[in-house]
Amino acid sequence: MAQWAAIAAEGKKARDVRILDIRSISVVADYFVICSGTSGTHVRAIVDHVEEELDKKGHKVRHVEGYSGGRWVLLDFGDVVVHVMQEEEREFYNLERLWGDAVEVAVETPAVG
């Protein structure tokens, strides 16, 4: 599911998409997907697309935070939490450093064909 979320985010031109495997260091979720948008409108477009694509695969979002502000939106799918942030918020909060013990997982490029 984290891969699907990352690929969906990339489909809306999200920047610097990362997947962090946090299973060994947290009970909150198994994976974080973290990416950036260039504006509130872009962040919301990424969020809408990720939610729509995962819904098509049978994964319903449990909770959404921050959508109206569009600066840092959190999508909670249970095992996967997606963070879509404007670049300033991402730099300030630096989740990758905060969760520095997490294992980064490569985003797989879907096969074309």
C-alpha positions in Angstrom: 0.0 0.0 0.0 2.9 2.4 0.7 4.2 1.8 -2.8 0.8 2.6 -4.3 0.5 5.8 -2.3 4.0 6.9 -3.3 3.3 6.2 -7.0 0.0 8.0 -6.8 1.7 11.0 -5.2 4.3 11.0 -8.0 1.5 10.9 -10.5 0.5 14.4 -9.3 4.1 15.6 -9.5 4.8 15.4 -5.8 8.4 16.2 -5.0 11.0 14.1 -3.1 8.7 11.2 -2.4 10.1 8.9 0.3 8.8 5.7 2.0 10.0 5.1 5.5 9.7 1.6 7.1 8.9 2.3 10.7 7.8 -1.1 11.8 10.8 -1.8 14.1 10.6 1.6 15.8 6.9 2.5 16.1 3.5 1.0 16.8 1.8 4.0 15.1 2.0 2.5 11.6 4.2 0.3 9.5 5.1 2.9 6.9 5.2 6.6 6.4 5.1 8.1 2.9 6.4 11.6 2.9 6.3 14.0 0.0 6.1 17.7 -0.9 3.8 20.0 -2.9 4.6 23.5 -4.1 1.4 25.2 -2.8 -1.8 24.5 -0.9 -3.6 23.7 -4.1 -0.8 21.3 -5.1 -0.8 19.6 -1.7 -4.6 19.1 -1.8 -4.4 17.7 -5.4 -1.8 15.2 -4.3 -3.9 14.2 -1.3 -7.1 13.8 -3.4 -5.3 11.6 -5.9 -3.6 9.4 -3.3 -6.9 8.9 -1.5 -8.8 8.2 -4.8 -6.1 5.7 -6.0 -6.0 3.8 -2.7 -9.8 3.8 -2.5 -9.8 2.1 -6.0 -7.6 -0.6 -4.5 -10.0 -1.1 -1.5 -8.0 1.0 1.1 -10.2 3.6 2.8 -8.7 6.5 4.6 -9.4 6.4 8.3 -8.6 10.0 9.1 -7.5 13.1 7.4 -5.9 16.1 9.2 -4.9 19.5 7.8 -6.7 19.4 4.5 -8.3 22.9 4.7 -5.0 24.6 5.5 -3.1 22.7 2.8 0.3 23.1 4.4 0.7 19.7 6.0 -2.0 17.1 5.3 -1.9 13.7 7.0 -3.8 10.7 5.5 -4.1 7.8 8.0 -4.7 4.5 6.3 -3.9 2.5 9.4 -0.7 0.6 8.5 0.4 3.5 6.2 0.4 7.2 7.1 0.9 9.6 4.2 2.3 13.1 4.9 1.9 15.6 2.1 3.6 18.9 3.1 4.5 22.2 1.5 8.2 22.4 1.2 8.7 25.0 4.0 6.8 22.7 6.5 8.8 19.7 5.3 12.1 21.5 5.9 11.0 22.8 9.3 9.6 19.6 10.7 12.2 17.3 8.9 10.3 14.0 9.6 13.1 12.1 7.9 15.5 13.2 10.6 13.0 12.8 13.4 12.4 9.2 12.2 16.1 8.8 11.4 16.2 5.2 12.6 13.6 4.2 10.0 14.7 2.2 7.0 14.1 4.1 3.7 12.4 2.0 1.0 12.9 2.7 -2.7 9.8 3.9 -4.5 9.3 1.3 -7.3 8.6 2.7 -10.7 5.6 0.9 -12.2 6.2 -1.2 -15.3 5.1 0.4 -18.5 3.7 -1.7 -21.1 
